[in-house]
């Protein structure tokens, strides 16, 4: 379809776009993946800018730990956090940061989804 509406030049079809704020109902959701030796968090239903720039995790026995982007919007840490209550700090690409305190109880497990109750 782009070839019908854009100028094809040297194998490239230029596309211009802009981000628009996104309104979502409900809180940000967080899906857990991984195993006892690493944790992957997939945040979704993210309003506002809609894309995440930075994630930090905090166990009830740790300080804030930066997470690394694994792929897509999956964020990971190699710190063993099983058996701890978990809080998350999320920063979107427009610089807004939200803290999701006591998001996951001590007995959380992999493959579960948690509702952050708030959104951007």
C-alpha positions in Angstrom: 0.0 0.0 0.0 2.9 2.4 0.7 3.9 2.2 -2.9 0.5 3.6 -3.9 0.8 6.7 -1.6 4.5 7.3 -1.3 7.4 8.0 -3.7 9.6 4.9 -4.2 13.2 5.9 -4.5 16.3 3.6 -4.7 14.5 0.7 -2.9 13.3 3.0 -0.1 9.8 4.1 0.7 10.1 7.1 3.1 7.6 6.9 6.0 7.0 9.7 8.4 5.3 9.1 11.7 4.7 10.7 15.1 3.8 9.2 18.4 0.4 10.1 20.0 -0.5 9.7 23.6 -2.5 6.6 24.3 -5.4 6.4 26.8 -5.7 3.0 28.4 -8.4 1.7 30.8 -7.2 0.0 34.0 -3.7 -0.3 35.4 -0.5 -1.3 33.8 -0.3 -5.1 33.8 2.9 -7.1 34.5 3.5 -10.7 33.4 6.2 -12.7 35.0 8.5 -15.2 33.2 11.8 -16.8 33.9 13.1 -19.2 36.5 14.5 -18.9 40.1 17.8 -17.5 38.7 16.4 -14.7 36.5 13.2 -12.7 36.3 11.6 -11.4 33.1 8.8 -8.8 33.4 6.5 -8.0 30.5 4.7 -4.7 31.1 1.6 -4.1 28.9 -1.5 -2.0 28.8 0.8 1.0 29.2 -0.9 4.4 28.6 0.6 7.8 28.0 3.6 7.6 25.7 2.9 3.8 25.5 6.5 2.7 25.3 9.0 2.1 28.2 12.5 3.5 28.4 13.6 2.2 31.8 12.5 -0.4 34.4 13.8 -1.0 37.9 12.9 -3.8 40.3 13.0 -3.8 44.1 12.7 -6.8 46.3 11.8 -6.4 50.0 15.4 -7.3 50.8 17.1 -5.2 48.1 17.3 -1.6 46.8 16.3 -0.6 43.3 18.0 -2.7 40.7 18.1 -1.6 37.0 16.6 -4.2 34.6 17.8 -4.7 31.0 15.7 -4.8 28.0 15.7 -8.4 26.8 13.6 -8.2 23.6 10.5 -6.3 22.7 9.2 -5.0 26.0 10.5 -7.9 28.1 12.8 -6.6 30.9 15.1 -8.9 32.8 17.5 -9.1 35.8 19.8 -11.9 36.9 19.2 -11.1 40.6 17.5 -13.9 42.4 14.2 -12.4 43.7 12.1 -15.5 44.4 10.5 -15.4 47.9 10.6 -11.6 48.1 7.8 -9.1 47.6 8.4 -7.1 44.5 8.0 -3.4 43.5 8.6 -2.0 40.1 9.6 1.5 38.9 8.7 2.2 35.2 9.8 5.2 33.1 8.1 5.8 29.8 9.9 7.4 26.8 8.4 10.8 27.6 10.2 10.8 31.0 7.3 10.0 33.3 8.1 7.6 36.1 5.6 5.6 38.1 6.3 3.4 41.1 4.3 0.2 41.5 5.0 -0.5 45.2 4.3 -4.0 46.7 3.0 -5.1 43.3 3.8 -8.8 43.8 3.5 -10.7 47.1 6.3 -12.9 48.5 4.7 -16.0 47.1 4.5 -14.8 43.5 5.3 -17.2 40.7 6.4 -17.4 37.1 3.6 -17.2 34.5 1.4 -14.9 36.7 0.1 -11.5 35.8 -0.2 -8.6 38.3 -2.3 -5.5 38.0 -0.5 -2.2 38.8 -3.8 -0.5 39.5 -2.4 2.9 38.1 -1.4 3.9 34.6 0.4 6.7 32.8 
